Amino acid sequence: MAVRHRLIKVAPEVVWDLLSDPNRYADWVVGTSSSRPVRGAWPRTGAAIRYQVRLGPVRLSNETTVRFCDPGARLELEAYAGVLGTARIAIELRPWGEYCLVIVDEHPLQGAGGTWHNFAFEGLIQLRHRSMLARLARLCEDRAGHERPTPGSAPVDAVTEGGT
């Protein structure tokens, strides 16, 4: 199973607001474009969105269905990828101090994706998740107007706190 996490420097509610917008799915999911709701009220259980996946000059129309939703905390999706089959994607939001720890867990359920699943395939999913979580973080942090600190900088109280 491809499990990856990222600390996003906003409150979990900001992340959930983005995840719960069906028209923004293509903004943070790598490889997708032009998402739109097709069934139900996203992200309620049973709701679905359709989107395009671009593979070079080829465009495929795929669909993702919500299989479980705990608003503000967990979203479990089943992504249909045509001949590749389906995959389960679980996204968990955990409060982490004033920030949000996002954990993504994906594995194939049915079809060729499950048959071909191996360490190399797992590595590709990990790379995709790294990019996806980076996009999600950027969108959420930019939306919240969060200023990113420069590398190596720390607030003065963080350096002096604890007697050091």
N, C-alpha and C positions, 0 to 999 in steps of 0.2 A: 504494500500500500504506500502511496506517495503522500506523506504527511509533511507539511511545511507550516511554519508560523512566522509572524512578523508583528512587532510592536508598532502600532500606529499611534502617533502622538496627538490624538484627539479622544474625546469621550466616546464610549461605545455607541451612544445614540447617533452621533454623526456618521459613523460607519454604517449603522443599520439604515439610516435614511437613504444612503446611496444604494445599499443592497436591495432595498425595498422599492426602488424605482425601476420598473421594467424597461423603460426607455434608455436607461444608463448602462444596462448590462454590457453592451458592446464597448463601452468606454473603459471597462476594467478587465474584461475577459479577453485574454490574448487570442488573436486569430478570428474574432467575430466582428461583424459590422451590422449596422441597421437593425437593431433589436426592436421588437414590438410585441405587445401582449396579444395573445390569440384566444385565451380561454381563462375565465375566472378573474379574480382580483388578486394580482401579484402582491405579496408573496404568500397568500393563503394556500393551504394544502389543496392540490388539484389544479391550481392555476398553471398556465403555461405561456411561454414566450417563444417566438420564432425569430431566427436571426440567420445571417449569411456567414459562411465560413469561406475564406479565400485561401486557396492553395495555388499560388501562382496565377495563371489566367483562369483557373477553374473556380466557379462559385457554387457552393453547396448550400442548400437550405436545411437547417437543423432546428430542432425544438428541444427545449428544456422544461421539465415539469417539476413543480414543487411537490415533494413527497412528505415532508415534515417541516413545520414551522413553529418555533417557539419565539414569538416576536421579541426582538431586541437581543436575543441570545444565540439562536441556532437556526440554520436554514439548511435543509437537506434536499438536494436536487438530483434528478435523473436526466442526464443529457443523452439524447438520441442522435447518433452520428451515422445514420444510414447503414451501409454495409459493415462499418466498424462495430456496430452494435450500440450498447448503452454503457454509461458509466455513472457511478454514484459519486456525488460531490457533496461533502458535508462541510459547512462553514460555521465555525463556532466563534462567538465573540465573548471574551472574558474581560471584565474590568481589571485593569492592572494599574493600581494607583489612580492617577488622573487620566490615564491613557487606556487603550484598548489592545489586548492581545488577540490577534486573529489567527485561528488555526484552521487550515484547509486539509482535508483528508479525501483523497480520490482513489477509486479503484474501479476496474471494469466489472460490469455485471453480466452482460450477455454479448454474444457475437464474436467477431474476429478479434476485437480488442482484448477479450479475455483469453482467447487462444494464443495470441501473439505476445501476451504480457510476459515480460522477462526483465532482467536487470537493465538492459539498454533502454527498453521502453519506459521503465521506471525513472531512469535518468532524464529522459526527455520530458516526462511529466514534471519532475522536480524543476527543470529549467523553466518550463512554462509557468509553474506556480510562483517561482521567484519573480518573474516578470509581472505576473498578474497581481501579486501582493504589492509590488513596487508601484504599479499603476493605481491600485486601490488606495495606498498610502498617500500618494501624490494628490489624487483627487480629493480625498478627505481632508488632508492637511491644508491644501490650497483653499478649499471651500470654507474651512474654519478660520482662515487667515493666519494660520500658524506660521511663525517665523522659525525656520530651521536654523539651529546653531551651526556655526562654522566648526569644522573638525578641530579638536584640541581645545575648544573654548568651553568653559564651564562657568556657571554663576559663582560669584565670590563666596557666597554662603555655602555652596556645595564643596568648595575646596577647604574652607576653614571649619566646617561642621565636623564634630567628632574629635576635635583636638589635634588635627593634623595641619 
